[in-house]
Amino acid sequence: MEQTLPNISQLTLSIRQTDPNANSDVPEVFPPWGAFPAEQYLLHHWDLPSSEPNQDQRRRLINDFVHALDDIPEEWVLASPTPKTMVIAPQQLRSEIFWLLGASWEIWNQSRDPKWDYQGINIWLRTYYAEDAEEKARDSAKLAAWFESSVEGNPNIDPSIDGTMISWRLLDDELIFNFGTDWERVFEIIPELIGPKSGLSRRFLSDEDSVGKRFREEVFRELRENVALSTGLQEKLITIEGSDNIVQYCSVHSYLLVADETTFTTDELLILFLDLKGHYVRQSRIKVPDDDIFMLGDMINSGKIRDARYWTDDFPPGSSLNPKYRALGEIGRELYGVEDLLRT
C-alpha cells in the first residue's frame, strides 16, 4: 500500500489563527511556546520597538543564538521538561512575540518537541520541488518510497509506538522548505536541528569535564605530531585535510539527510555531517534505499563513521571536506592550531 506522508498543514495540531490584538494567547499545548532554548533566546532578546523587519530580526537572532550555544543557561536545557520545571516568560510577552515570528515558525512550533528529545534518528529535508507538476509528483512518490524503506526494519523505530515520529522526521513542504541549494536556511525555522540537545546529552563534554579535556588535548597533540612528521607542504596538507584526521570527526555532532535536485536524478541523498554551529564538516552522497541509513547516528556516536564509505577517502564515494575546514580555512586555521608548522 502506498504511504501517504503528512503535509505540513497536518502538523499544525492546535495552532489557532486568531487576532493577536484581540487578547489572543498562543496555543496552550505542551511543551508551550517559549519552552525551548531558541524560543527562550528570542523572548529575552527580541526588540519590540525596533523598526527592523520581523523576519530579518528573527533570522539575526537565530543566527546569534546558534553562535551562543555554549553560553545557553542550563535552566533553558532540560532533559525531561515538565510544566513545573520550565522557565517560561509571561504569557502576554510570549503571545506578542509569537505572532510576530511569521507563519513558518508558527506552523513548525508543534514539531519542535520530538526533534528536541530524540537523538541518532535521521532527519530528512527536501529542498527541491520541480516546476513541472508531473515531475514533482514523481519526485514525491520516489521520496515517499525511500522514506518508507528507511523505516521498515529499523531497529530504532517501533511503528506501533512512534507513529507520530515518522511524520516529523521528513521535512517536506514546498511553501516552507523550497530552499534549493541553501539548505542552511532550515536552521532559521528549526534551530533545534543544531542544538543544544536536552540537558543530559549536550553535544560536547564541557571544558570543566576532566575526561573530555584530556581527550581533546590528546587528539590535538596527536594531530600536531603527525603534521610535524610529514615531509613537505603537500603531505602536511593531506595529513590535516584527509578523512583520517580525528579532529574533523570530533567536530561532528549530528547529521542531516537532504533530498536536493541531484537526489532525484541520481537516487542519492546528500549527507551533511554537521558541527555545533550548523556548518558541515564533510559531505557525501548515499544511495537510497541503503541499509546503513538508519545506523548513521550510532556510527557517529561509536566512531565507526570514520571507516564508512561515505566518510573515508579509502573507498568510493568518499566525502568532501568543507572549504572552511581546510588547513587554512575560516574554521580550520583556528581549529587545528598547526598553521606555524605549515611554514616549515
PAZAPA-4460 file (N, C-alpha, C; in steps of 0.05 Angstrom, whole numbers, plus 32768, in hexadecimal, padded with zeros to 4 digits):
% residues 344
    n_x    n_y    n_z   ca_x   ca_y   ca_z    c_x    c_y    c_z   seq   type   mol
   8011   7FE8   8000   8000   8000   8000   8012   8019   8000     1      M     A
   800B   802C   7FEF   801B   8044   7FED   8017   8055   8006     2      E     A
   802E   805E   8011   802D   806E   8029   8028   808B   8022     3      Q     A
   8015   8097   8030   8010   80B4   802C   801D   80C3   8043     4      T     A
   8031   80D3   803C   803F   80E2   8050   8030   80FB   8057     5      L     A
   8030   8103   8070   8021   811B   8079   802B   8134   806E     6      P     A
   8019   8146   8066   8021   8160   805D   8025   8172   8075     7      N     A
   8033   8188   8071   8039   819A   8087   8020   81A3   8095     8      I     A
   800A   81A6   8086   7FF2   81B0   8092   7FE6   819D   80A6     9      S     A
   7FED   8183   80A4   7FE3   816F   80B6   7FF2   816F   80D1    10      Q     A
   8008   817F   80D2   8018   817F   80EA   8011   8198   80FC    11      L     A
   7FFE   81A8   80F3   7FF8   81C0   8103   7FEA   81B9   811D    12      T     A
   7FDD   81A2   811E   7FD0   8199   8137   7FBE   81AF   8142    13      L     A
   7FC4   81BA   8159   7FB1   81CC   8165   7FB8   81EA   8160    14      S     A
   7FC9   81EF   814C   7FCF   820B   8146   7FB5   8219   813E    15      I     A
   7FB1   8231   814B   7F98   8240   8145   7F9F   8259   8136    16      R     A
   7F8F   825F   8122   7F92   8278   8113   7F80   828D   8120    17      Q     A
   7F8B   829D   8132   7F7C   82B1   813F   7F89   82CC   813D    18      T     A
   7F7B   82E0   8143   7F85   82FC   8141   7F96   8302   8159    19      D     A
   7FB0   8307   8155   7FC2   830C   816C   7FBB   8325   817B    20      P     A
   7FAB   8336   8170   7FA3   834F   817D   7F89   834D   818D    21      N     A
   7F7E   8335   818C   7F64   8331   819A   7F67   831E   81B1    22      A     A
   7F7A   8325   81C4   7F7F   8315   81DC   7F84   82F7   81D5    23      N     A
   7F91   82F2   81BF   7F96   82D6   81B7   7FAE   82CC   81C5    24      S     A
   7FAF   82B2   81CA   7FC5   82A5   81D6   7FD1   8291   81C2    25      D     A
   7FEA   8289   81C7   7FF6   8274   81B7   7FE9   825A   81BF    26      V     A
   7FE9   8246   81AD   7FDC   822D   81B3   7FE8   8221   81CD    27      P     A
   7FD6   8218   81DF   7FDF   820C   81F8   7FE2   81EE   81F4    28      E     A
   7FF9   81E6   81EA   7FFF   81CA   81E7   8019   81C5   81F6    29      V     A
   8020   81AB   81F9   8039   81A6   8207   804C   8198   81F4    30      F     A
   8065   81A0   81F3   8070   81B8   8201   8065   81D2   81F5    31      P     A
   8061   81E6   8205   8055   81FF   81FB   806A   820F   81EB    32      P     A
   8060   8221   81DB   8071   8233   81CD   8082   8243   81E1    33      W     A
   809C   8244   81DD   80AE   8251   81F0   80BE   823D   8200    34      G     A
   80B9   8223   81FD   80C6   820F   820D   80E2   8209   8205    35      A     A
   80E8   8209   81EB   8101   8200   81E1   8116   8216   81E1    36      F     A
   8130   820F   81E2   8145   8224   81E3   8143   8239   81CD    37      P     A
   813E   8231   81B4   813C   8245   819F   8126   8259   81A4    38      A     A
   810F   824F   81AE   80F9   8260   81B4   80FF   8272   81CD    39      E     A
   810C   8266   81E0   8114   8276   81F8   8126   828D   81EF    40      Q     A
   8138   8286   81DD   814B   829B   81D3   813C   82B1   81C6    41      Y     A
   8129   82AA   81B5   8119   82BF   81A7   810A   82D0   81BC    42      L     A
   80FE   82C3   81D0   80EF   82D2   81E4   8101   82E5   81F3    43      L     A
   8119   82DD   81F8   812B   82EE   8208   8138   8304   81F8    44      H     A
   813A   8301   81DD   8149   8314   81CD   8138   8323   81B8    45      H     A
   811F   831C   81B6   810E   8329   81A1   810A   8346   81A8    46      W     A
   810E   8357   8194   810B   8374   8198   80F0   837D   818C    47      D     A
   80DC   837E   819D   80C1   8385   8194   80BF   83A0   8186    48      L     A
   80CC   83B5   8190   80C9   83D0   8184   80DA   83D2   816A    49      P     A
   80EB   83BE   8164   80FD   83C1   814D   80EF   83C4   8133    50      S     A
   80FB   83D4   8121   80F0   83D8   8106   80FA   83C2   80F3    51      S     A
   810B   83B0   80FC   8115   839B   80EC   80FE   8388   80E4    52      E     A
   80FC   8380   80CB   80E6   836D   80C3   80E7   8354   80D4    53      P     A
   80CF   834A   80DB   80CD   8334   80ED   80DD   831B   80E4    54      N     A
   80DB   8315   80CA   80EA   82FD   80C0   8108   8301   80C1    55      Q     A
   8111   831A   80BC   812E   8320   80BE   8137   831D   80DB    56      D     A
   8127   8328   80ED   812F   8326   8109   812F   8309   8112    57      Q     A
   811C   82F9   8109   811B   82DD   8110   8135   82CE   8106    58      R     A
   813C   82D3   80ED   8153   82C6   80E1   816D   82CE   80F0    59      R     A
   816F   82E7   80F6   8186   82F1   8104   8189   82E5   8120    60      R     A
   8173   82E4   812E   8173   82D9   814A   8178   82BB   814A    61      L     A
   816D   82AD   8137   8173   8290   8135   8190   828B   812F    62      I     A
   819B   829C   811E   81B8   8299   8118   81C8   829F   8131    63      N     A
   81C0   82B4   8140   81CE   82BA   8159   81CB   82A3   816D    64      D     A
   81B4   8297   816E   81AE   8280   8180   81C1   8269   817A    65      F     A
   81C3   8262   8160   81D5   824C   8158   81F1   8251   8161    66      V     A
   81FB   8269   815F   8216   8270   8166   821A   8273   8184    67      H     A
   8203   8272   8193   8205   8275   81B0   81FE   825B   81BE    68      A     A
   81FD   8245   81B0   81F5   822C   81BC   8205   8224   81D5    69      L     A
   821F   822A   81D4   822F   8223   81EB   8228   8232   8204    70      D     A
   821A   8249   8201   8213   825A   8218   81F6   8258   8220    71      D     A
   81E7   8245   8214   81CB   8243   821B   81C8   823A   8238    72      I     A
   81B8   8248   8248   81B5   8240   8264   81AA   8224   8267    73      P     A
   81B4   8216   827B   81AC   81FA   827F   818E   81F8   8284    74      E     A
   8182   820C   8290   8165   8209   8296   8154   820B   827D    75      E     A
   8160   8213   8266   8152   8212   824D   8154   81F7   8240    76      W     A
   8165   81E6   8249   816B   81CC   823C   8164   81B6   8250    77      V     A
   814C   81AC   824E   8142   8197   8261   8141   817C   8253    78      L     A
   814A   8168   8261   814A   814D   8256   812D   8143   8252    79      A     A
   811C   8147   8266   8100   813F   8265   80EF   8156   826F    80      S     A
   80E9   8169   825E   80DA   8181   8267   80BE   817A   8270    81      P     A
   80B6   8187   8285   809B   8185   828F   8090   81A1   8294    82      T     A
   8075   81A3   8296   806A   81BE   829A   8075   81CC   82B3    83      P     A
   807E   81BC   82C7   8088   81C8   82E0   80A5   81D1   82DD    84      K     A
   80B5   81C3   82CC   80D1   81C9   82CA   80D8   81DD   82B5    85      T     A
   80C6   81E2   82A2   80CC   81F4   828C   80CB   8211   8295    86      M     A
   80DF   8221   828C   80DF   823D   8291   80D3   824C   8279    87      V     A
   80BB   8255   827D   80AC   8261   8266   80A7   827F   826B    88      I     A
   80AA   828E   8257   80A5   82AB   8258   8087   82B0   825D    89      A     A
   8080   82C8   8266   8063   82CF   826A   8053   82CB   8251    90      P     A
   803A   82C2   8254   8029   82BB   823D   8025   82D3   822A    91      Q     A
   8022   82EB   8234   801D   8301   8222   8035   8306   820F    92      Q     A
   804E   8304   821A   8066   8307   820A   8068   82F0   81F6    93      L     A
   8063   82D8   81FE   8065   82C1   81ED   8051   82C4   81D5    94      R     A
   8039   82CD   81DC   8025   82CF   81C7   802C   82E4   81B2    95      S     A
   8037   82FB   81BC   803D   8310   81A9   8054   8308   8196    96      E     A
   8069   82FC   81A1   8080   82F4   8190   8079   82DD   817E    97      I     A
   8068   82CA   8189   8060   82B3   8179   8053   82BC   815F    98      F     A
   8042   82CF   8160   8034   82D8   8148   8045   82E8   8135    99      W     A
   805B   82F2   813F   806E   8301   812E   8081   82EF   811E   100      L     A
   8083   82D6   8126   8098   82C5   811A   8091   82BC   80FE   101      L     A
   8078   82BA   80F7   8071   82B2   80DC   8066   8296   80DA   102      G     A
   805A   8290   80C4   804C   8277   80C0   805E   825E   80C2   103      A     A
   8076   825F   80B7   8087   8248   80B6   808E   823F   80D3   104      S     A
   8094   8252   80E4   809B   824B   80FF   8082   8241   810E   105      W     A
   806C   824E   8109   8053   8247   8116   804B   822A   8110   106      E     A
   804C   8223   80F6   8044   8208   80EE   8056   81F3   80FA   107      I     A
   8070   81F8   80FB   8082   81E3   8104   8086   81E3   8122   108      W     A
   8078   81F5   8131   807B   81F5   814E   8073   81DA   8159   109      N     A
   805F   81CC   814D   8056   81B3   8158   806A   819C   8153   110      Q     A
   807B   819F   8141   808E   8189   813A   80A9   818B   8148   111      S     A
   80AC   81A0   8158   80C6   81A4   8165   80CB   8190   817B   112      R     A
   80B6   8187   8189   80B9   8176   81A0   80C8   815C   819A   113      D     A
   80C0   814C   8186   80CE   8133   8181   80EA   8137   8177   114      P     A
   80EF   814C   8168   810A   8151   815E   811D   8159   8175   115      K     A
   8111   8162   818A   8121   816A   81A1   812B   8152   81B1   116      W     A
   811B   813D   81B4   8122   8127   81C5   812E   810F   81B8   117      D     A
   8128   810A   819F   8133   80F3   8191   814F   80F8   8187   118      Y     A
   8161   80E4   818A   817C   80E6   8180   8182   80CE   816E   119      Q     A
   8193   80D2   815B   819B   80BC   814A   8186   80B5   8135   120      G     A
   816F   80C3   8135   815A   80BE   8121   815F   80D0   8109   121      I     A
   8160   80C5   80F1   8166   80D6   80DA   814E   80E7   80D2   122      N     A
   8154   8100   80CC   8141   8114   80C3   8145   8118   80A5   123      I     A
   812F   8117   8095   8131   811B   8079   8126   8137   8072   124      W     A
   8134   8145   8062   812C   8160   8059   812A   8161   803B   125      L     A
   8113   8167   8030   810F   816A   8014   8111   8188   800D   126      R     A
   8124   818E   7FFA   8128   81AA   7FF3   8123   81B0   7FD6   127      T     A
   811A   819C   7FC6   8116   81A0   7FAA   80F9   8197   7FA2   128      Y     A
   80EC   81A8   7F93   80D1   81A3   7F89   80D0   81AC   7F6B   129      Y     A
   80CE   8199   7F5A   80CE   819F   7F3D   80B6   81B1   7F36   130      A     A
   80BA   81C1   7F21   80A5   81D3   7F18   808F   81C3   7F0A   131      E     A
   8097   81AE   7EFC   8083   819E   7EED   8074   818C   7F01   132      D     A
   805A   818D   7F00   8049   817F   7F13   804D   8161   7F12   133      A     A
   8050   8155   7EFA   8053   8139   7EF8   806E   8130   7F04   134      E     A
   8083   813F   7EFD   809D   8139   7F08   809E   813B   7F26   135      E     A
   8090   8150   7F31   808F   8154   7F4D   8081   813C   7F5B   136      K     A
   806C   8132   7F4E   805D   811C   7F59   806E   8102   7F59   137      A     A
   807D   80FE   7F43   808F   80E7   7F42   80A4   80E9   7F58   138      R     A
   80AF   8101   7F5C   80C3   8104   7F71   80B7   80FE   7F8D   139      D     A
   809F   8107   7F91   8091   8103   7FAB   808D   80E5   7FB0   140      S     A
   8085   80D6   7F9B   8081   80BA   7F9D   809B   80AB   7FA3   141      A     A
   80B1   80B4   7F96   80CB   80A9   7F9C   80D3   80AD   7FB9   142      K     A
   80D0   80C5   7FC2   80D8   80CC   7FDD   80C8   80BC   7FF2   143      L     A
   80AD   80B9   7FED   809C   80AA   7FFF   80A6   808D   8000   144      A     A
   80AD   8081   7FEA   80B6   8066   7FEA   80D1   8063   7FF8   145      A     A
   80E3   8075   7FF3   80FD   8074   8001   80F9   8077   801F   146      W     A
   80E9   808A   8026   80E5   808F   8043   80D8   8077   8051   147      F     A
   80C5   806B   8043   80B8   8053   804F   80CC   803D   8052   148      E     A
   80DE   8039   803E   80F1   8024   8040   8105   8028   8057   149      S     A
   810A   8042   805E   811C   8047   8074   8110   8041   808F   150      S     A
   80F5   8040   8090   80E7   803A   80A9   80E4   801C   80AC   151      V     A
   80DF   800E   8096   80DB   7FF1   8098   80F5   7FE4   80A0   152      E     A
   80F3   7FD4   80B5   810B   7FC5   80BE   811D   7FD5   80D0   153      G     A
   8117   7FEF   80D5   8128   7FFF   80E6   8124   7FF7   8103   154      N     A
   8139   7FEC   8110   8136   7FE3   812C   8131   7FFA   8140   155      P     A
   8136   8013   8137   8132   8029   8149   8116   8034   8148   156      N     A
   8105   8029   8137   80EA   8034   8134   80D6   801E   8138   157      I     A
   80C3   8022   814A   80AC   8010   814D   8094   801F   8143   158      D     A
   808A   8019   812B   8074   8028   811F   805B   8029   8131   159      P     A
   8057   8014   8142   8040   8014   8153   8042   8029   8169   160      S     A
   805B   8031   816F   805F   8045   8184   8066   8060   8178   161      I     A
   8077   805F   8163   8082   8078   8158   8074   8081   813F   162      D     A
   805B   807B   813C   804D   8082   8124   804E   80A0   811E   163      G     A
   804C   80B1   8133   804D   80CD   812E   8069   80D6   8127   164      T     A
   807D   80C7   8131   8099   80CF   812B   809F   80CE   810D   165      M     A
   8092   80BB   80FF   8097   80B8   80E3   808F   80D1   80D4   166      I     A
   807B   80DF   80DD   8071   80F7   80CF   8085   810E   80D1   167      S     A
   8092   8112   80E8   80A3   812A   80EA   80C0   8125   80E1   168      W     A
   80C7   810C   80DB   80E2   8106   80D2   80E7   810F   80B5   169      R     A
   80D1   8113   80A7   80D4   811C   808B   80CA   8139   8089   170      L     A
   80DC   814B   8083   80D5   8167   8080   80D0   816C   8063   171      L     A
   80B6   816B   805C   80AE   816C   8040   8096   817E   803D   172      D     A
   809B   8197   8035   8085   81AA   8030   8090   81BF   801D   173      D     A
   8085   81C1   8006   808F   81D3   7FF1   808E   81F0   7FFA   174      E     A
   807A   81F8   8009   8077   8213   8012   808B   821B   8027   175      L     A
   8096   8208   8035   80A8   820D   804B   80C5   8207   8044   176      I     A
   80CA   81F0   8037   80E5   81E6   8034   80F0   81E6   8018   177      F     A
   80E5   81F6   8006   80EE   81F7   7FEB   8107   8208   7FE9   178      N     A
   811E   81FE   7FF5   8136   820E   7FF8   8149   820B   7FE0   179      F     A
   8145   81F7   7FCF   8159   81F2   7FBA   8173   81E8   7FC7   180      G     A
   8189   81F6   7FC1   81A3   81EE   7FCD   81A8   81FA   7FE8   181      T     A
   8197   820C   7FF1   819B   821A   800A   818E   820B   8021   182      D     A
   8197   81F2   8025   818B   81E1   803A   818F   81EC   8056   183      W     A
   81A3   81FD   805A   81A8   8208   8075   8190   8218   807F   184      E     A
   817F   8222   806D   8168   8232   8076   8155   8223   8088   185      R     A
   8157   8209   8088   8145   81F9   8099   814A   8200   80B7   186      V     A
   8162   8208   80BD   8169   820F   80D9   815B   8228   80E3   187      F     A
   8152   8239   80CF   8143   8251   80D7   8127   824A   80E1   188      E     A
   811E   8232   80D8   8103   8229   80DF   8104   8215   80F6   189      I     A
   8117   8203   80F4   8119   81EE   8109   8136   81ED   8113   190      I     A
   813E   8201   8123   815A   8201   812D   8161   81EA   813F   191      P     A
   814C   81DB   8149   8151   81C4   8159   8160   81AE   814A   192      E     A
   8160   81B0   8130   8170   819C   8121   818E   81A0   8126   193      L     A
   8196   81B7   812F   81B2   81BC   8136   81B7   81B6   8154   194      I     A
   81A6   81C0   8165   81A9   81BB   8182   81A0   81D3   8192   195      G     A
   81A6   81D3   81AC   81B2   81BD   81BB   819E   81A7   81C0   196      P     A
   81A7   818F   81C4   8194   817A   81CB   818C   817C   81E8   197      K     A
   817B   816A   81F1   8171   816B   820C   8188   8167   8220   198      S     A
   8183   8170   8238   8198   8173   824C   81AB   815C   8250   199      G     A
   81A1   8143   824F   81B3   812C   8254   81C5   8126   823D   200      L     A
   81C2   8134   8226   81D1   812C   820F   81DA   8144   81FF   201      S     A
   81E5   8158   820C   81EF   816F   81FD   8205   8165   81EB   202      R     A
   8207   8170   81D3   8215   8163   81BD   8233   815E   81C3   203      R     A
   8240   816F   81D3   825C   816B   81D9   825F   816B   81F7   204      F     A
   8273   815B   8201   827A   815D   821D   8284   8179   8223   205      L     A
   827D   8183   823B   8284   819E   8241   82A2   81A0   8247   206      S     A
   82AC   81B9   8246   82C9   81BD   824B   82D0   81B5   8268   207      D     A
   82BD   81B6   827A   82C2   81AE   8295   82C4   8190   8299   208      E     A
   82BA   8181   8285   82BB   8164   8287   82D7   815A   8283   209      D     A
   82E3   814D   8297   82FF   8146   8295   8304   8131   8280   210      S     A
   82F2   811D   827C   82F5   8109   8268   82F5   8115   824C   211      V     A
   82E1   8126   8248   82DE   8133   822E   82F6   8145   8228   212      G     A
   8300   8153   823C   8317   8165   8238   8330   8155   8231   213      K     A
   8335   813F   823F   834C   812E   8239   834A   8123   821D   214      R     A
   8332   811A   8215   832E   810F   81FA   8335   8123   81E5   215      F     A
   832A   813B   81E8   832F   8150   81D4   834D   8157   81D2   216      R     A
   835A   8159   81E9   8377   815F   81E9   8386   8149   81DB   217      E     A
   837E   8130   81DF   838C   811A   81D2   8388   811A   81B3   218      E     A
   836F   8120   81AB   8369   8121   818E   8379   8136   8180   219      V     A
   837A   814E   818C   8388   8164   817F   83A7   8160   8180   220      F     A
   83B0   8153   8195   83CD   814D   8197   83D5   8139   8181   221      R     A
   83C4   8125   817D   83C9   8111   8169   83C9   811D   814D   222      E     A
   83B6   812F   8147   83B6   813C   812D   83CF   814D   8129   223      L     A
   83D7   815B   813D   83EF   816C   813B   8407   815B   8135   224      R     A
   8409   8145   8143   8420   8133   813F   8421   8127   8123   225      E     A
   8409   811F   8119   8408   8114   80FE   840F   8128   80E9   226      N     A
   8406   8141   80ED   840D   8156   80D9   842B   815C   80DA   227      V     A
   8436   815D   80F2   8453   8162   80F5   8464   814C   80E7   228      A     A
   845A   8134   80E8   8469   811D   80DC   8466   811C   80BD   229      L     A
   8452   812A   80B3   844D   812B   8096   8463   813B   8088   230      S     A
   846B   8132   8071   8480   8140   8062   8474   814F   804A   231      T     A
   8479   8168   8049   846F   8178   8033   8453   8182   8038   232      G     A
   844D   8199   802C   8433   81A6   8031   841C   8195   8028   233      L     A
   841E   8188   8011   8408   8178   8006   8401   8161   8019   234      Q     A
   8415   8154   8023   8410   813D   8036   8403   8148   8050   235      E     A
   840C   815F   8059   8401   816A   8071   83E3   8171   806D   236      K     A
   83DD   817C   8055   83C1   8183   804F   83B0   816A   804E   237      L     A
   83BB   8154   8043   83AC   813B   8042   83A6   8131   805E   238      I     A
   83BA   8133   8070   83B7   812A   808B   83A0   813A   8099   239      T     A
   839F   8153   8094   838C   8165   80A1   8370   8162   8095   240      I     A
   836F   8161   807A   8355   8162   806D   834A   8147   8065   241      E     A
   8359   8131   8069   834F   8117   8063   8339   810D   8076   242      G     A
   832A   80F9   806E   8314   80EF   807F   831D   80E1   8098   243      S     A
   8338   80DA   809A   8342   80CD   80B1   8347   80E0   80C9   244      D     A
   8345   80FA   80C4   8349   810E   80D8   8333   810C   80ED   245      N     A
   833A   8102   8105   8326   80FD   8119   831A   8117   8123   246      I     A
   8327   812E   8120   831C   8148   8129   8303   814E   8119   247      V     A
   8303   8147   80FF   82EB   814B   80EF   82D4   813A   80FA   248      Q     A
   82D9   8120   80FF   82C4   810F   810A   82BA   8119   8124   249      Y     A
   82CC   8122   8136   82C3   812C   8150   82B3   8146   814E   250      C     A
   82B5   8153   8137   82A5   816C   8133   8288   8166   812B   251      S     A
   8283   814D   8123   8268   8145   811A   8257   813E   8132   252      V     A
   823F   814A   8134   822D   8143   8149   8212   813B   8140   253      H     A
   820C   813E   8126   81F2   8135   811B   81F5   8134   80FD   254      S     A
   81DF   812C   80F0   81DF   812A   80D3   81C3   8130   80C8   255      Y     A
   81C2   8136   80AE   81A9   813C   80A1   81A9   812F   8086   256      L     A
   8192   8123   807F   818F   8117   8064   817E   812A   8053   257      L     A
   8189   8132   803C   817B   8146   802C   8174   813A   8011   258      V     A
   815B   813E   8009   8151   8136   7FEE   8151   814F   7FDD   259      A     A
   8166   8153   7FCE   8169   816B   7FBD   8163   8163   7FA0   260      D     A
   8168   8175   7F8E   8163   8170   7F72   8173   8158   7F68   261      E     A
   818C   8156   7F70   819D   813F   7F68   8192   8125   7F71   262      T     A
   8186   8125   7F89   817A   810C   7F94   8167   80FF   7F82   263      T     A
   8156   810F   7F75   8140   8103   7F65   814A   80FB   7F49   264      F     A
   8163   8101   7F42   816E   80F7   7F29   8181   80E1   7F2D   265      T     A
   818D   80DF   7F45   81A1   80CA   7F4A   8198   80B5   7F5F   266      T     A
   8181   80BA   7F6C   8177   80A9   7F81   818B   80A8   7F99   267      D     A
   8198   80BF   7F9E   81AB   80C0   7FB4   81A5   80D9   7FC5   268      E     A
   81A1   80D3   7FDF   819D   80E9   7FF2   81B8   80F6   7FF8   269      L     A
   81B7   8110   7FFD   81CE   811F   8006   81D0   811B   8024   270      L     A
   81E8   8112   802E   81ED   810F   804A   81FE   8126   8054   271      I     A
   81F6   8134   8068   8205   814A   8073   820C   8143   8090   272      L     A
   8226   8142   8096   822F   813D   80B1   8234   8158   80BE   273      F     A
   8224   815F   80D1   8222   817B   80DC   8232   817F   80F5   274      L     A
   823D   8197   80F8   824A   819E   8111   8236   81AC   8123   275      D     A
   8240   81B6   8139   822F   81C2   814D   8222   81DC   8144   276      L     A
   822C   81E8   812F   8221   8202   8125   8211   81FE   810C   277      K     A
   820D   81E5   8103   81FD   81E1   80EB   820D   81E1   80D1   278      G     A
   8227   81E4   80D3   8238   81E1   80BC   823C   81C4   80B6   279      H     A
   823E   81BC   809C   8244   81A1   8097   8263   819E   8098   280      Y     A
   826C   8187   80A4   8288   8181   80A5   8290   8173   808B   281      V     A
   8282   815D   8085   8285   814F   806C   826A   8149   8061   282      R     A
   8268   8145   8046   824F   813E   803A   8254   8127   8026   283      Q     A
   823E   8118   8021   8241   8101   800E   8225   80FB   8003   284      S     A
   8223   80E5   7FF5   820A   80DC   7FE9   8206   80BF   7FF1   285      R     A
   81ED   80B8   7FF7   81E7   809C   7FFE   81D0   8093   7FED   286      I     A
   81D3   807C   7FE0   81BF   8071   7FCE   81A7   8068   7FDF   287      K     A
   818F   806D   7FD6   8177   8064   7FE4   8168   8051   7FD3   288      V     A
   815C   803C   7FDF   815E   8036   7FFC   8179   802A   8003   289      P     A
   8181   802E   801D   819B   8024   8026   8197   801A   8043   290      D     A
   81A1   8002   8049   819D   7FF7   8064   81AB   8008   8079   291      D     A
   81C0   8016   8072   81CF   8026   8086   81C2   8040   808E   292      D     A
   81AD   8047   807F   81A2   8062   8083   8197   8066   809F   293      I     A
   818C   8051   80AC   8181   8055   80C6   8196   8050   80DC   294      F     A
   81AF   8049   80D4   81C4   8044   80E7   81D7   805C   80EA   295      M     A
   81D3   8071   80DA   81E5   8087   80DA   81EA   8093   80F6   296      L     A
   81D5   8097   8105   81D8   80A2   8120   81EA   8091   8131   297      G     A
   81E5   8077   8132   81F5   8065   8142   8212   8064   8138   298      D     A
   8215   8065   811E   8230   8065   8113   8240   807E   811B   299      M     A
   8233   8095   811C   8240   80AD   8124   8248   80AB   8142   300      I     A
   8235   80A2   8152   8239   80A1   816F   824F   808D   8176   301      N     A
   8252   8078   8167   8265   8063   816D   8280   8067   815F   302      S     A
   8282   807B   814E   829B   8080   8140   829E   8070   8127   303      G     A
   828B   805F   8120   828D   804E   8108   8289   805D   80EE   304      K     A
   827E   8075   80F0   8279   8085   80D8   8293   808B   80C9   305      I     A
   82AA   808B   80D7   82C3   8091   80CA   82CB   807C   80B6   306      R     A
   82C0   8063   80B9   82C6   804E   80A7   82B1   804A   8092   307      D     A
   829B   8059   8093   8285   8056   8081   828D   8060   8065   308      A     A
   8281   8054   8050   8288   805C   8035   8280   8078   802E   309      R     A
   826D   8084   803D   8265   809F   8037   8273   80B3   804A   310      Y     A
   8289   80AA   8056   829B   80BC   8065   82B8   80B9   805C   311      W     A
   82C2   80A0   805D   82DE   809B   8058   82E6   80A1   803B   312      T     A
   82FF   80A9   8037   830A   80AD   801C   8312   8093   800F   313      D     A
   8312   807D   801E   831C   8064   8014   830A   8055   8001   314      D     A
   82EF   805B   8003   82DC   804D   7FF2   82C8   8061   7FE6   315      F     A
   82BE   805B   7FCE   82AA   806C   7FC3   828F   8069   7FD1   316      P     A
   827F   807D   7FD3   8283   8098   7FC6   8294   80AB   7FD6   317      P     A
   829C   80A3   7FEF   82AC   80B5   7FFF   829C   80CD   8007   318      G     A
   82AA   80E3   800E   829C   80FB   8016   82AE   8113   8010   319      S     A
   82A2   812A   8010   82B1   8143   800A   82B1   8154   8023   320      S     A
   82C8   8161   8028   82CB   8172   803F   82C1   818E   803A   321      L     A
   82B3   8199   804D   82AA   81B5   804B   82C2   81C7   8048   322      N     A
   82C3   81D8   8034   82DA   81EA   8031   82E1   81F9   804B   323      P     A
   82CD   81FF   805B   82D2   820D   8074   82E2   81FC   8087   324      K     A
   82E2   81E1   8083   82F1   81CF   8095   830C   81C7   8089   325      Y     A
   8314   81D4   8073   832E   81CF   8068   8344   81DA   807B   326      R     A
   835D   81D3   8076   8372   81DA   8089   8373   81F8   808F   327      A     A
   836E   8209   807A   836F   8226   807E   8353   8232   8079   328      L     A
   833F   8221   807C   8323   822B   8079   831A   823B   8090   329      G     A
   8303   8247   808D   82F8   8259   80A2   82F6   824B   80BD   330      E     A
   82EE   8231   80BD   82EC   8222   80D6   8306   8213   80DC   331      I     A
   8311   8206   80C8   8328   81F5   80CB   8341   8203   80D6   332      G     A
   8345   821C   80CD   835D   822B   80D6   835E   822D   80F4   333      R     A
   8348   8232   8101   8347   8235   811E   8344   821A   812B   334      E     A
   8334   8208   811F   832D   81EE   812C   8346   81DC   812F   335      L     A
   8355   81D8   8119   836B   81C5   8119   8383   81D0   8129   336      Y     A
   8388   81EA   8128   839E   81F5   8137   83BA   81EC   812D   337      G     A
   83BD   81E8   8113   83D6   81DF   8108   83E1   81F1   80F2   338      V     A
   83D6   8209   80F1   83DE   821B   80DB   83FC   8220   80DB   339      E     A
   8408   8221   80F3   8425   8226   80F5   8435   8210   80E8   340      D     A
   842A   81F7   80E9   8439   81E0   80DE   8438   81E0   80BF   341      L     A
   8425   81EE   80B4   8423   81EF   8096   8438   8202   808A   342      L     A
   8445   8212   809B   845A   8224   8091   8475   8217   8091   343      R     A
   8477   81FF   809D   8492   81F2   80A0   8494   81DB   808D   344      T     A
***
